[in-house]
Amino acid sequence: MTTAPSVAVLGAGSWGTALAALIARHDHPVVLWGRDADGVAAIDQRHENPRYLPGIALPESLRATTDLALALRGAELVLVVVPSHAFAETLRLLAPHRPSGAGVAWATKGFEPGSGRFLHEVAADILGEDVPLAVVTGPSFAKEVALGLPTALTVHSDDAAFAQQVADVLHGPAFRAYTGNDMVGAELGGAMKNVLAVATGVADGMQLGLNARAGLITRGLNEMLRLSAAIGAQPETLMGLAGLGDLVLTCTGDLSRNRRLGLALGRGQSIADAVREIGQVVESVQTADEVMRQAQRHGVELPISRAVQAVLHGELTPADGLRQLLGREQKAEYPETLFR
């Protein structure tokens, strides 16, 4: 009988806690690491994350600690679940404690702030080319995963065996984990959907109707496909869980922080007040800049993403952004060169 690999999950927010709980329910030894001593103590002793997942019972087998070296001791797989702005720092902290042979996966979405680099590039730079790497992404609200509701995600890696190892740890009765080998496409979809969710949130906040929402989602997918083609990603990745699946969920589900930011802006709230009210990291605020940096680098036009960036920087009001989008010239829906 094969022994279940032990897992260290780094990041005790809502998503890190939900994934750690999922893995524990699949009978894997798992230790969750976080910085907040009170929150970690509640998880370890009371089996609840009162700040991020209040009222949801966590498995008694799930251990939590603020000691990073202890969390990583003996781990055969490391899963990093922190916001993108903390990703590089977390990898630098874990690097000297990573057990030999342990691969590193992450469920973080976004780019490296400032440089616009994809997270797999950051990870390879910090950890070295010989460490197996994988990205876990797809349509998933932490609360629903923590409650055990059905979910499907995808794991992409250049190392097929490592992708399978990560998928096997996550896969279970109510959780399907697929695999793929397109890390750049998977990361692009996970980052861009946060920006596009702001656009649909704004439209819904302005009560523009369901037609407008559907149009923004579809044209947003078009922007994802255009940029993915320019950077050499596989179009089917963006048409799957990492792209379309995550886009639809984030643009329509009110558990999405990015959608809620858009809703608040569409109703006339300021960005500062909206972010304060949400109370958690809203990735789109910095991701919009990095998406447009990629677009400019590759000469790709992304009107919806550009409008979101302008609204988030206070350069346009939501109403002005809408007028700008509606005033664009009429053209073919899909140019023949999109997938070439």
Summary of the structure (lengths in Angstrom):
residues: 340
radius of gyration: 19.7
end to end distance: 47.8
largest distance: 63.8
contacts: 1221
relative contact order: 0.10
helix: 53%
strand: 12%
